[in-house]
């Protein structure tokens, strides 16, 4: 027993020496406490009570004390974060920009029957996410090994090229090919998310990831807008483009080329101005053998078995299922006649509601989330949102009940309550950003942060490929059969939300949570 204790102490001393050497030579200690380091092992661990998970790769209290406080005071590099946020816009921009015109493009390029247009359109839309999911881990591991910046720039150029070519496709096979290529190179999100994490500290991470989330939402908003406004310009804007033969032959080229040009500027700005955030620690291996190499060579299964990783990735997937389902259902729900369980909105009213939805999300993410996260922590934000989800979803069928009353008073109550309900309910979008911070917190080591984010995003990309079609189909079946009065889909959504409320209770406690509990 004594020999085992001596051997353990020897290993811990070696780890402390390695961490202190890294701190002195690179300024990047192994146990620097920030969002890229596992917060499951506290530097005050000996004083805490109760069972708690800890990283299997150890920690160095000495190194942490030497570097942690100074690192927490590091200001957020706003220019770098803004450059990364600009690059973040490209992936959703490329993904959503084809949605307004893809069905017409399929019909013209494939000469398919009207009954088959939906199949090919859905296939082409989904292939981006499916191919993205297939290669996400590759990009994550590449970012951990060769650097974040090379992967970011290479991915941006790849997405830019494939998106530009998509608008000039003249057959369904070409459309499928270019869409798949765009998905393969859409590894930008995992790299950007990792770099934003490495640029921030526990004090600045909420603000940084609020901008990260906002830029993603901006891409989702601008994608369909640009795609629809610039498709077939010869017929939409005959005075400006009616005499240009190129746009007569390639009616969807303008839309794709504009999106590609935005991608090109993001790629160039990233190549010229974005700084590498992956810290090279090769000298540690030379000086101390394999003391630090173990943490950088985790297999996917080993990473999943690391404390807290599995449940955090599950909660992330659960949250995104709710997000994808709601985003797909709500426009159809708003358009569906009142008698079938919807709101019976006109396209103009739907546009107004979507605008309110976007503005409310931006306000919650940029103005409310950062101070709230500092006050109650990332886990606290997720728990609040998890309990709010069921009530948010219940508001939709309850509002339909008001419309079914067909009274002037009920209609007034509807128009007073629904905008408020939507604006307040959009607060659940804070859970998207909070869970990203928790994912960074459970990383066993900064050297696998890219791989961990890639692992999480692989599942999410797969969910994005089929969730919209699945839940809109379920909504259609419920409305057509009037199952549960046409409210069956909302019953399902509430049940899923209640499942999330239970799942979040298993999230691992972070170092910040323990400090907050003991103060």
C-alpha angles and dihedrals in degrees: 000000000000092000091052090051092049091049091049092049090049091054092048091050089051091051092050091050092050093048093048091048091051091049093051097045103036106017088235109106119195091240101039102147110234138112093285093058124073107264092192091092110061124206085225090050095128091060097050124091134220131034116305136168121255135189115266089220096068134228139245115227092188094053091044094053090049097052111015101081095046091047091053089058094053109120119237111262094232096185092054093047092049091051090051091047090053089053089047091062092065101070097055089037091057092042099050102031094083096052098089095053108022094097093052090044091052091051093050097042099041105030087221126164120265091250092058098047093084092052095052093041092052091046093052092045092050098044091075092061095039095053090041090056092048094058103029094100090050091056092045094053091043090054090051092051111033099023141274098258099055091051092046095050094042092049093048093052091048094051090045094053096045093046092050092050094047093071090055096051113126100190138040090246091058091047090053092047096051092043091053092048090051090052093049091055095042092101091117095100095061092047095046093047090051093048093049088052092051092049094053138065132211088272096049104030096090092055093044094050092044088062090044091055093043092053090052091052089048090056091049090052098044096044099070091034094058093038094054097038096051102036116113095000093179090070098031096047107019094165093057102033106015094102098045109102094195092065091045089057094039106031094173098045096093093058094047094043093052090051089046091051090054088050091050092054090049091050093049095046090049092049093049105035113016113100125222112252101186108103115218113226101174092125089064091061091048093051099037107027113230096340094123103022094082094069094053097052102059117147118229091256092050090050092050090051093053112114112282097356099105097050093043092053090047092051089048090054092046092052092049092050088058091046096048092044094050093044091053097043103043101069090048091046092051091050097044114102117262093243091059094050104272137102099254093226124174119236089257092053090048090053091052092050092048090050090051089048092053094046092048093050091050091051093049093047099043103032109025108027100062097055092038091052091050090051103045103012132238093288090050092053091050092051093050091049092046091057091044095053097075093050091047092053092045090058091069099063091037090056089051089054088058091053092049089060088071093207129132092233093051090048091054091050089049095054091045096047104037099061090045091046091051095046094048095038092056086073087087086074087078087076089069091062096037094055090052089058091049090052089056091047095057096050105125090218137356088247092072098040093106092048092048092051090046091052091052093045093048091066093042092052089053091049091050089055096061110013097081094051093043097051097041088052090051090049091051092050092049093048094046095048094034088228108185088000091305091302098102093111092055092049087054092048092050091050091050090049091051088052089056090051088058095043095054090061087072095056111123118255113250129215090255091052091054093048090049091049093051096047 
